[in-house]
Amino acid sequence: MDKLVIEGGSPLSGTIRIHGAKNAALPILAASLLAEGVHSLHNVPKLLDIETMLNILGRLGCKAVHDEETVTMDTSTLSTSHVPEELMRQMRSSIFLMGPLLSRFGEVTIYQPGGCAIGERKIDLHLQGLKLLGAEIEESNGRISCRAARLTGSDIHLDYPSVGATENIMMAAATAEGTTTISGAAREPEIQDLQNFLNAMGAQIIGAGTDTITIRGVNKLYPCTYEVIPDRIVAGTVMIAAAATRGSVTLTHTNAGHLTSLIHVLRRAGVQITVCNDIINISCKGRPRAVERIVTSPYPSFPTDLQSQVMVLLSLADGFSVIKETVFEGRFKHVEEMARMGADISTDLNRAFIRGVQRLYGATVEATDLRAGAALVIAGLAAQGTTVVEQAHHIDRGYDGIELLFQKLGARISRKVPVPGPFDLAN
């Protein structure tokens, strides 16, 4: 497996353009199945999860080309609604295919999805929503079969604001007969982006960004050209890295409105931030201050996807901080790895107690999931000495060449690809 080697201790400096949002691009790629023809999607990052989704779409019969940051996809050749089990197990976001395939074929067969091991992430809300739209669902040994001769609109309430369930229901309801209302909907910017994409194809959806979304079903959708929003989690990761290394960085092609909770936390930590249109300037010249309490929660609260990264900054802060994780129970796996680097962090169930230290030290650590891996990269950039982050493939799921990104900001970071041994070559 690839590993990242980091020579830390140098402040980040320079300007970086933020690539498109993985968590917006994936449901948009799935939603394109609702309209037969050729779509042109811009600002789509080259990430492992994106390539996995394109592989799945290819297996379903679609023709797709990913050139630079543009995906050109012909969905008119879609030939099956049976999603391969081995590909579904690689990525949780493959669940987004349920709604579009059910709408297009009247049936779909999928399997329990895989992804990062950060805690239990049930798909019950997805299935309950599709049932309310008229789908008949059978589950057996991880295999899920859905059928509906015609989906019909319904009033659907989500007990938890699940992003995936909200998006799956939106896609299925876009061409259903009648009107669907989702109350208790998730409010993330990626949901607003999906609404905008579906509407660009001819859907009639309002309310994304609030807790109530209304979808008036239409008979037909049409292929379109669309640009994906910038990735707020990548932007947040770079901002935290700049602060942790006491650097000065300018981010372009961003949306500060999507990062309000992070900006608030960083300013409480003494980080200087200015915003102008789609540009964010961030600098931190001295030791950051501790932040008494951070609680992760669904948008617009502090995102769980930035919890592990901000913990690195707080591990270097002056004082004592507490983070409460309320979204995923498995989001503290990076703590043990950070302890190898000298961090003073203890955990109790879903709370982490961070006592800031003067410095971190390079060590060999292992990325256990996407965001934990990004946090360890930040720790390596800020640490004294050499850090090796193993299992870098986890990080590739959400960052388009994270080593190249930070190299542009002056970081001494490189990727090491293992050389196959005689046994590997023989097999």
RAJOVEN-V308748 format. One record per residue. N is the residue number from 0. PSI is psi in degrees with one decimal (NA if undefined). Layout:
# RAJOVEN-V308748
n:psi
N:PSI
N:PSI
This chain:
# RAJOVEN-V308748
n:psi
0:147.3
1:153.1
2:155.5
3:132.7
4:125.5
5:127.4
6:103.8
7:-177.1
8:0.2
9:132.4
10:138.7
11:144.4
12:139.3
13:-164.5
14:138.2
15:138.6
16:132.4
17:129.7
18:174.7
19:159.4
20:120.5
21:-45.8
22:-8.8
23:-40.2
24:-38.9
25:-51.4
26:-29.8
27:-41.3
28:-42.4
29:-42.5
30:-25.1
31:-21.3
32:-19.0
33:-18.1
34:119.5
35:134.4
36:-164.4
37:119.6
38:149.7
39:109.6
40:122.9
41:160.2
42:38.4
43:115.0
44:154.3
45:91.4
46:160.4
47:-42.9
48:-38.0
49:-44.3
50:-35.1
51:-44.3
52:-42.1
53:-34.9
54:-42.7
55:-46.3
56:-35.8
57:-40.8
58:-26.2
59:-7.1
60:-5.1
61:154.7
62:119.2
63:139.9
64:127.1
65:99.2
66:116.8
67:-117.0
68:23.0
69:129.5
70:122.1
71:120.7
72:130.2
73:111.7
74:-0.1
75:-19.0
76:6.6
77:127.4
78:-11.5
79:155.5
80:19.4
81:108.7
82:126.5
83:133.4
84:-42.3
85:-29.8
86:-36.2
87:-35.0
88:-13.3
89:-22.0
90:125.2
91:-33.8
92:-7.7
93:-16.8
94:-22.8
95:-17.2
96:-14.3
97:-57.1
98:-52.6
99:-42.8
100:-38.3
101:-41.6
102:-39.5
103:-41.3
104:-16.6
105:0.3
106:157.3
107:141.8
108:123.8
109:-179.1
110:162.1
111:126.2
112:161.4
113:-152.7
114:-160.8
115:141.6
116:74.1
117:13.4
118:173.0
119:128.5
120:89.6
121:155.8
122:17.7
123:-43.0
124:-34.2
125:-50.0
126:-40.4
127:-40.8
128:-44.2
129:-35.3
130:-42.4
131:-22.3
132:-1.5
133:7.4
134:142.1
135:128.2
136:132.2
137:133.2
138:134.8
139:117.2
140:45.6
141:-7.6
142:132.7
143:121.3
144:129.9
145:140.2
146:143.0
147:115.1
148:-35.3
149:122.1
150:142.8
151:145.9
152:154.7
153:162.4
154:120.6
155:127.7
156:130.4
157:124.1
158:-23.1
159:139.3
160:69.3
161:125.2
162:-50.6
163:-43.6
164:-42.8
165:-46.8
166:-40.1
167:-42.1
168:-41.1
169:-45.5
170:-43.1
171:-36.7
172:-15.5
173:-34.1
174:16.3
175:162.1
176:121.3
177:-164.3
178:137.3
179:136.4
180:126.2
181:113.6
182:152.2
183:23.7
184:152.4
185:156.2
186:10.2
187:151.0
188:-30.9
189:-28.4
190:-38.4
191:-38.1
192:-39.9
193:-42.4
194:-45.5
195:-38.4
196:-47.2
197:-41.0
198:-33.5
199:-25.6
200:-5.2
201:3.9
202:165.4
203:90.5
204:135.3
205:156.7
206:-9.9
207:136.8
208:-12.0
209:-179.7
210:5.9
211:119.8
212:134.0
213:127.3
214:115.2
215:112.8
216:141.6
217:162.4
218:-31.4
219:143.7
220:159.2
221:146.1
222:155.0
223:175.7
224:135.3
225:149.2
226:127.7
227:145.9
228:158.8
229:156.2
230:110.1
231:-28.4
232:-38.4
233:-44.4
234:-45.2
235:-38.0
236:-43.4
237:-40.7
238:-44.2
239:-39.4
240:-40.4
241:-43.3
242:-41.9
243:-32.0
244:1.8
245:48.3
246:-166.2
247:114.7
248:144.3
249:127.3
250:131.4
251:165.0
252:56.4
253:174.4
254:99.6
255:-26.0
256:-23.6
257:-6.0
258:21.3
259:-45.0
260:-39.4
261:-44.3
262:-40.7
263:-45.5
264:-44.5
265:-39.6
266:-36.0
267:-29.2
268:2.0
269:11.8
270:138.4
271:126.0
272:130.8
273:147.1
274:135.8
275:110.6
276:-119.1
277:22.7
278:134.2
279:126.5
280:133.2
281:136.2
282:151.9
283:104.1
284:-22.5
285:-172.3
286:130.9
287:160.8
288:152.5
289:152.7
290:120.2
291:-43.3
292:130.6
293:133.5
294:121.9
295:145.3
296:164.1
297:154.4
298:137.5
299:16.1
300:-177.2
301:129.1
302:137.3
303:-28.5
304:-6.6
305:4.5
306:-48.9
307:-35.1
308:-44.9
309:-24.2
310:-33.6
311:-46.3
312:-44.3
313:-24.8
314:-15.0
315:1.8
316:164.7
317:100.4
318:-164.6
319:127.0
320:156.1
321:132.8
322:130.0
323:121.6
324:116.6
325:-0.7
326:-54.8
327:131.5
328:-12.5
329:26.8
330:14.6
331:19.5
332:-19.9
333:-14.6
334:-45.2
335:-37.5
336:-38.9
337:-30.0
338:-31.9
339:-22.7
340:2.8
341:4.9
342:147.7
343:87.6
344:133.2
345:155.0
346:152.1
347:103.6
348:-109.5
349:21.5
350:142.1
351:134.2
352:117.8
353:118.4
354:116.5
355:140.4
356:163.5
357:-37.2
358:159.3
359:160.3
360:144.0
361:146.0
362:169.8
363:121.1
364:167.0
365:129.0
366:119.7
367:-18.3
368:178.2
369:-58.6
370:-33.5
371:-39.5
372:-42.9
373:-38.9
374:-41.0
375:-31.4
376:-44.5
377:-44.2
378:-41.3
379:-38.1
380:-34.1
381:-17.0
382:161.7
383:124.1
384:-162.0
385:131.0
386:135.9
387:120.2
388:109.5
389:165.4
390:46.5
391:-13.8
392:-28.6
393:-42.0
394:-33.4
395:-15.2
396:-24.0
397:-2.9
398:127.2
399:86.5
400:69.7
401:-31.3
402:-36.7
403:-38.9
404:-50.3
405:-25.6
406:-36.0
407:-19.6
408:16.0
409:5.4
410:147.0
411:87.8
412:138.2
413:160.5
414:133.7
415:121.2
416:126.5
417:142.1
418:125.9
419:136.7
420:177.0
421:-38.0
422:-41.0
423:-42.1
424:-34.2
425:-21.6
426:NA
